Amino acid sequence: MLLVGLTGGIASGKSTVAARLVEHGAELVDADAIAREILLPGTPTWKKVVEHFGDEILDPDGFVDRPALGRIVFAAPERRALLNELTHPPVIAEIADRLELLQAFDGVVVIDVPLLVEAGAQRGYDAIVVVATQPETQRRRLATLRGMTDADAQARIDAQAPLEDKLAVATHVLWNDGTLDELIAATDALAAELLERARAKAAAEAARLPND
């Protein structure tokens, strides 16, 4: 497989890029989706999070109210660090399990990790793609699409690694301060390159195998 790390700041358009790469045949391992799964009611991680943060983070059906939890952790770095300590290990373990199942896949595998840089998890990839957006664009999107106040939007931006830290580890950068069509076109070009690299890597690995 060609292993690709995909990251970017909040409201950068990373999910759009991930979905487009899947349309081109990539396999996607979505860390955010896994994080939601491990917090389903009754799971071990759900129990730990509720124990530490209280029932006020739950909705009437017992599911974690992510906006309510977000208001707590983005207001206090030590609370955010605690949440990461509780959730990161099971997410990492599940990602490893899914990659094990994909060992025989000779195409592109994209691991969508919003906090790839923050977690220091940028090693081991064949490519790292950063979807980059200027902070003012992020604030505008968070206000328009999620109804956040400017203060809430800035708190979420500040909780993530600065853009320059992400760019420092990138092998590919997709800037997304323009139109959706521009982002899709850039993603299509990236997909073509990654698929070609995956084919070349698979051919090279096959050539190294002993002949029967």
Salt bridges, closest charged atoms under 4 A:
GLU23 OE1 - ARG20 NH1 3.05
GLU37 OE1 - ARG98 NH2 2.84
GLU94 OE2 - ARG98 NE 2.83
ASP112 OD1 - LYS14 NZ 2.68
GLU118 OE2 - LYS166 NZ 3.59
ASP126 OD2 - LYS201 NZ 2.99
ASP188 OD1 - ARG20 NE 2.69
ASP188 OD1 - HIS24 NE2 2.75
GLU193 OE2 - HIS172 NE2 2.84
GLU196 OE1 - ARG199 NH2 3.12
